[in-house]
Amino acid sequence: MDKSKKSALTAALSVPQGQGGEVGQSDKGFEVDTSSFPCLSPNPEEMSGEIAKKLQEFSLDRKSSLAGSAPTSVLPGVTDFELNPYSIRSGREKVPSSLRDSKMTSNFLTEAVIGSLPKALSLSEREHVFSETPLSPTLNLLSSMPKSMVSSRSLEGRKLRRHVLRGAVIVFVTAGYSGKRFVFEKAKELGVRSVIIDGPDSWSKNLVEENIIEKFIPLDMSDADTVFERALQEIRDTKKELGELDGIVSFSEMAMPLVARLAEQLGLPGNPPSAVDDARDKHATRRRMAEENLPTPKNFLIESASQLEEASEHVGYPSVIKPIYGAASIGVVRVDSFEDLKKCYAKVTKELAGAKIIAGALQQGDDQEETDPGNASSWIRTTIMMEEYLDGPEVDVDVVMSEGEAVYGAVTDNWPTVEPYFLETGSNAPSILPLYQQKELMELSVKTVKALGFVNGVFHVEGKYTSRGPRLIEVNCRMGGGPVRTMNQIVWGVDLVEEALLCAAGLPSNPPTASKPLINVAEYSVNAMKSGILKNNDHLAKFSNEKDILYARPLADPGTKVVGAKDGLPTWVCELLVTKPTVDEAIAYVKSIEQEIQSSIIIE
């Protein structure tokens, strides 16, 4: 490519290894295909009633079908993840701390498993695997059809893709939290024969009896070092029972490194393990971006205390320090001065050095580590990244990639978080940011996904439009959680679950999109205002018949101990999703309901 033709947005200063980040300017002439990125259309066209009807394919009267964050009802004796206390939209699961050790160890995929995974195959090894792997049934059928028709961005093209997908055998590695039940219901609707590999007591095992999935494979996770080989053998055994597989996928963050390695070992469609690993490694992500001249936050890789002064001079304040990889939420701290940096660096590195694997999960070290040293050092890195603090509005950019190109993208606004905990509050779609800011955020998101090496799949990209332009927070290499699927579906007519399944089977994704928002929505995750015991949630009943309230669901049951912001990380008590003729009206409406709910919640 002629470097002179590169977007100005991607221009950044070249910096030595270990340092990174400098500002770039927006390319006002950034060309976008508004059929792929409908939120960027300056003059959205009217759609015919028939097209709008077929894109939605749901009735807003069926409010129970709209997925949010609330767990689904599960039978006694099964395990489920808890809501992540920091983030719903990111879709990260949290292992429940209430389980006894043996139950936790055997049922949940953990960082210990990820740390024990084998290296990716070499190019020659991958070529050998693919040469020995028969073409899957879906790809055989696809090869007999005109590619231009199957790849068409039209209702007819989507119909053909669904025809090819029907009957595909797809393995899901872990089911995620029970609120993701809709994933498997959609797969069933599309005719996918779903196989779930998960812990022996997973809530998802009951989906076989409900005739939603075809097979459940219980996999004890307690021996982290052997999970990969045992999962690989179980999948090979499944091939003998069900025939050739068409794909392997997950909608769970923790499973993505495992999925990538299983796919390449089995010769199935998938993204390179290196792409997944670099997306999880914060500094590697920044390095990949710098290699493509993409603007990144100023950052510095700190490998020893002797580099603190240099890091301080390069990054400045305010800033954030964070482990670059594999440390869960341990050690992410804001620093506002060099004294802060010295103190927090010493504390964080001490915590990481003392980190332990307890019941398969990473636990923060403490002051006892000198006599009781950590046991996670074989796979956790104590290298720290210092990065500039990002100001400005935060967004989610949901991206679908097919055959190396972005075929769909949409921007959703995230609202200011509850500080000092940075707890999510709400969001709206479509975005109300200026169109030029949405374009720059979209361009940065798509180019970052490509820079990491991803070619197919659904991605949940988090970023901010700062006083210095668009900046990346992180790339999640799977669909977002909470209301993300619902908001893309009801606003733009794109079902991210369907597109993820097509990509998993190696089929083209090119979803028809609404040329203008089908509806305008706002959602709110309501936090407890004080600490105590939640006494009621009947305050939600009055909203069940309101036509503009798509759902109002409890996230905490009466009798639950909840925490208010003054005492610690606040507890979510319920979630709301509303619609109005305009986005501004929807935002004002959901905020008024939140205030009404707060006045009627009883916490003692």
N, C-alpha and C positions, 0 to 999 in steps of 0.2 A: 504494500500500500504506500502511496505517496504521502510522506509524513506531513506535507504542507496541507493536505486535505483533511487531516484529522480534526475532529471537533475541538474547539477551544476549551470546551468543558473538560476534556481529558488532558489538557496541558498541565503539567506539574513539574516542579524543579527536580532535577536528578539529585539524589542524595546518597551518601555512603551507606553501606550495609550497616544495619543496626539503628539507623535514623530514618525518618520518613515523614512525609506529609508536607504539603504546601498547597496554597490556594490555587484554584483554577477559575476561569471565567466561563459563564454560560455561552453556548453557541446559539445565538438567536435564530439561526437558520436550520436548526436540527429538524430533519425530515422524519415524520412519523406516519405510519399507516394507521389511520383512525379506525379501520376495521379490526386491527389488532389491539389498539389502545384507544377505545372509544371515549375514555375520560379526557383525552387530549383534543377532541374535536372542537374547533372554535365555533362551528355552525352545525350542530347536530341536526340531522334530517328527520322528518316525521317517518314513522314506520307504519306499514299497513297493520290493521287490527289483527289480521291472521298471523303475521310474522311475530308481533308482540305476544300474541296468545301462545304460540308454539314455543317461543323462547322462555316464557315463564314456566309453563307446564306445571303449575301448582295453583292452588287456590289459597288466598290469604285467610279464608275462613278456616282452613285446616291448620290452625296455629300450632298444634302439637307436632306438626311435621317440620317446623323450623328449628334447626339445631342451634343451641347456644352452648353454655358451659356446664349446665346442671347435670350431675350424674343421672343415669337412668336407673330405674328400679332393678335391684339385683337380689338373687336368692341368698338366704343365710348360708354361711360357710364358704363363700367365694371371696376372692381378693379383688381390690380395685385401687387405682391410684387416687391420691388426694388432689384437690385443686392446687395449682402452684400458687404460693402465697404472694408472689410478686407480679405474675403475668398470666392472664388468661389468653390473650390473643396470640402470644407466641406459641402456645400449644405444648409447652414442656410439661411433662408429668413429674409428680413428686411422689416418691415412695412413702407410704403411710408409716409414721413413726410409732403408731400404736400397736403394730403387729409384733408378736414375739419373734425372736431372732430366727428360729428355724423356718417360720412361715415367710419371713421377708427374704431370707437367703435363697429359698427354693423357687420363689415365684416371680422375682423381679430381675430384669436385665439391668446391670449396674455398670458404673465406671470401671470396676474391677474387670469385668468381661471385656470391655472396650480396650482396656490397657493390655489385655493378653492376646488380642487378635493377631493373626499372622500378617506378614508384609504382603503388599499387593503383588500379583504375578508380574513377571517381566513380559515384555512385548512378545518374545518368542513363545513363552508359556501360554499367553492368551491366544495367540494364533493357533497353537496346537489344540487347545480346548475347543475353540470354535470350529476347527476343521473336523473334530471328532463328534461334534454335537449335531444331531439331526435338526432340520428346520422344524420349528414348532408348528402345531396345527394351524394356529392363526396366521402365522407368516406364510405358510403354504397357501392358505386361502387368499391372503393378500396378494401374493405373487401372480395370481390368476386374474386379477382385476386391474383395470386401467388406473394407474396411480393418480392421474390428474383428477379423476372422479372421486376417488376415496379421500384425497387430500383437500378436496374443495371446501372452502369456507361457505357452506350453504346448508340449508336444512336437508337437502338430498345427500350431500356429502356426509353429514352427521349420521344420517340413516344408514348409509353404507358402512361407516365405521362401526356402528353399533351391531350391524349384522355380522361383521367379521369378529368382533369381540365376543359375541354370544357363544357360550360353550367353553371359553378359555379357562384353563386351570391356572389360578394365580395363588401363590403362597404369600401370606401376610406374616411378617416376623413381628410378633407381639401385637396385641389388639389396642394398646393404649388405654386411656381411661374410658369408663362405660358410657360417657357422653358421646363417644365416637361410634356408638352403635349404628348411627346413620350411614357410616362408610360401608358397612357390610349389608345393610338393607338396600343401599343403592347398587352395590355389586350384584346382589340377588336379582334386583329389578332388571339389570342389564344382562342377566343370564350367565354371569361369571360363576364358575365353580370355585368357591373360596376355601382355602385351607389355612388355618391359623396355627402357628407355633407360638406357644406361650407357657407361662408357669402352670403347674398342675391344677392350681385352684383358681385360675383366672375366671373372671365373670363371663368371658366369652365362650367358655366350654358349653354353656347352655344353648348357644346359638345353633348347635347341631340338632338338638331336640326340637327347636323352633323352626327347623328347615330353612334357616337363613344361610348357613354355611354347610359345606359338604363334609368337612373333616376337621377335627381338633386334635392337635398333636401336643400332649403334655411334655414339657421339657424342663427338667429340674435344673435350675440356674446356680445351684449351690457350689458346684465345682467350676469356677470361672474359667480355668485354664482349658477345659475340655468342651465348653459350650459350642464353640465353632464346629469342631469335628462331629459332635453328636447331632447338631442341627443339620449339618451337611448330609450325614448318613440318614437321618429321618426323611429328608427331602428326597434322597435317592430311592428310599424304600417307597415313598409315596408315588414316585414315577411308575414303579412296578404295579401299583394298585390302580392308579387313575390314568395312566398313560403319560405321554410327553407333557412337560410343563410349558406354559406360555410366558410366565413372568414371576417375579418376586418383588415385593414392595413392602413398605411400612409407612404408616402415618404417625409414627412415634419417633421423637428426636433421638432417643438413646439407641434405637435400633439401626440407624442409618449406616454407620461404619460396618456393621455386621451384614446388612443387606448388600452393600457394594461388593464385599468380598465373596459372599455366597453366590451372587449373580455371575461374577467372572469365573469362579470355579465351575459353575454349572453351564457356562456358555449362554447365559440368558441376557436379555437387554438390560442395560444399567449404566450408571455413571462411574467413572474411574474412582477407585478408593482414594486416590490422591486428592481429587476434588472435594470429596466429603471430609477428609482429614484436614485439608487446608481451610475449609469453611469453619471447622471447629477450632482451629488454631488461630487466635486473634492476630498474632503478628504475621503468620503466613498469609492470611487474607490481605493484610496491608502490603506485604511484599509483592503478592501477585498483582495487586492494583497498581503499585508503583511501576512494575515491569511493563504495564500497559498504559503508563502515563495518566492514570486516573487520579483525581484529587482525593486525598485521604487526610484524616486528622493528623496533625503533627504528632509523632510518636517516637519513642526511643526504647530499644530493647536493653534492659538492665540485667546483666548477668552477675554483677558483684557490686557491693556497696561503694567501691572505688569509683563507680560511674555515676553516682547520684548527682554530683555537681554538674557534670556534663549534660546529663539528662534534664536537669532543672533549667539550664541555660537554653537548651534546644527547644523544649516543649513550652515552658512558661506556666503561668497559673491563671485561673484555676485549671486543674487537670485531674485525671483519674489514674490510679494504678490498678493493675489486674493481672492475675496469672494468665499466661498465654494459652494454656491448654489443660484440659483434664482435671480441673479443680472444682467443678460444680460452681457453687456461689461463694466459695471461700476466697477472701482476700480482695474483693472489689471495693475500693475506698476512694473517696474524693479527697484531694489534698489542695490546700490553698497557699502554701508557702514552703520554702526549703526546709524549715523546721518540721513542718507537717510531714514532708516527704521522708526525712530521715527516720522520724518516729514510726510512721506507718509502714515503711519498707521493712524495718527491723521486726515489727509485729507480724506482718504478713509472711515473711520468709520463715519466721519461727513457727507460725501456724502450719505452713506447708511442709516444713521439715518434720513436724510432729504428726502429720496427717495419718490417719489409720483407716484400714478397711474393717468396718464392724458390720457384721451381718451382710456383707457384700456391698455396703455403701460407704462412700468416702465421708469420714467424719473429721471435723476440724481439730487440729492439735491444740494443746494447752500448755500450761506452765509445768506440767509433769513430764514433758517429753524427754528431758535429760535422763530420767530414771526409767521412763517407759517410752522408748523411741517409736516413731511411726513405722508402719510396715508398707506404706504405699510408694516408697521411693523408687521402686523398680519401674514404675510407669508414669508417675506424676513428675512434671518438671517444675522446678522452683524458680525458673526464669520469669521476670516480671516485665510487663510492658507499661510504660508511662505514656499517656495519651492526653491531648488537650480536651478539656471539657467542652461539650457541644451545646451551644445555645440554640434557640429557635424552636419552631413547631416540629413535632415528631409525626412521622407518617409510616404506614405500612404500604409496601408495593408488592402486590401479588403478581407473580410472573409465571407463565407457562412456556416451557421450551420444548421444541420438537425438531429433531434432526439438526440441532445446533443453532436454531434461530428462535427468537421470541415470537410466539403466535398470539399471545394475549398478555395484557398488563393493565392493572387498575390501581389507582392511588386512593387510600383511605386515610382520613385525618385522625390522629390520636390526640386526645385532650391532655392538658397538663396533669401530671401525676401528683399523688399525695406525698409531699415531702415530710420528713427526710427519707422516707422509705421508697420513693419513686414507684408507688403503687398505682396501677392503672385505674382510670376512672371511666372513660367512655371514648366513643369514636363516632364518626359520621361518614356516610357515603351518599353521593359522590363527594369528592374533596371540594372545599371552598377556597383553597389556596389559589393565587393567581395562576393562570394557565402556563406562563413561562416557568414558574417554579415547579409545577407538576411535570413539565417536559424535562427539565434538568434532572429532577429526582428519578424519573423513569429511565432516562438515558444512563445515568450513573448505575442504577440497579441492574439493568440488562447487561451493561458492559462488565459489571463486577461478576455477575453470574457466569458470563462467558470467560472472563479472565481466570476464574477458578477452575475452569475445565469442564463445566457441566454442559451436557448436550440435550438431555431429555428430562422432563419431569415438571413438578409444580414446586415453586419456591416462594417463601415468605421472607421478604427483604425489609429490614427496618432501617430507617434513616431519619435525618433531620435536614431542614433547610435553614442553615445557620446564617449569621451575619456575613460569612465569607463564602456562601454558596452551599450547594448540596453536599452532604457528608453521609457516609455509610456508618451505621451502628453494627449490623451483622447480617449475614445471610443464613437463613434456616433452610436446609435442603430438603424440605417437605412442606406440605400444606400447613398453614397456620391453624391455630386452635380456636376455641370459643365460637364466636359468631362469624368467623372469617368466611367459611364456606357459604353460610346463609346470605351474608351481605353481597358477595360476588354473584350469587345465584339470583337474588331478587332484584338487584340493581342493574346488572349487566346481562343477565340471562345465561351466565357461564357457570357450570357445575364443576368445581375443581376436583371433586372425587372422580367424576367420569374421565376428565382429562388425565388425571394421575394413573388411572387404570389402563387407559389407552397407551400411555407412555411405557408403563411397566410391561405391557405385552409387545412392545416394539412397533405399535401402530402409529400412524401419523395423528397428530393433534392439530386441529385448526378450527376452533369453536366459532360458530356464528355468534355475533355479539349484537346487542341492542345499540342502535346508533345514537340513542339518547337514553338517560336513566329511565328504567321502567317505573321505579318509585324512588323517593328520597327517604333515607332512614337515619336514625340516630340510636345509639345504644348506650346504656349506662350500667356500670357495676357498682352497686350501692354498698358503701362501707359502714360499719358500725361506728357511731359517733362517740360511744363511751364503752367502757369495759363492764362486764357482768354476765348474767345468764339471760339469753334471749328467751322471752316468754311467749312470743306469738309470731305467726306469719300470716294470720288471717287478713291482715291489711292489704294483701295482694288480691283477695277474692273480688273486690269491687272493680278491679281493672279487667277481669277476664272477658267481659262482654263489650268492652270499648273497641270500636271498629278500628281505630288508629293505633291501638296497642297490639303489636304482633305477638309478644309474649311478656309476661311478668312472672318470673319463676323464683322460688326460694333457693338460696345456696347454703343456708344454714337452717337446721330444724329447731323448733322450740326445745329448750333444755340445753342447747349448745352454749358453751362458754365462749364469749366473743371478746375481742380486744379493740379498744378505741385508739385513735391516733396518739393521744397524749401518753398512753402507756406502752406502746410498742407497735409492731406491724399490725395494721387494722385488719379486721375480718370482713370478708364480703358476706353480705346477708341476702342479697337478691340481685337479679339481673333483669334489665328491661330492654325491649326493642320496640321502637315506635316509627310511624310514618306520618308525614304531612305533605301538603302540596309542594313545599319548598324545604331545602335543607335547613335554612335558618329557623323555620317554624318547627321542624322536627327537633332541633337542638333545644329550642326554648321549651317545647312541650315536655321532653323527657326530663329536663332539669326541674320543671315545675312538679312533675310526678315524684321525682326523687325527694324534693322538699316535703311533699305531702306524706310520703312514706316515712321519712325521718320523724315527722311529728307524731306518727301513730305507732312506731316501733316501741315496744316495751322491753327495756333491758334493766334488770335489777341485780 
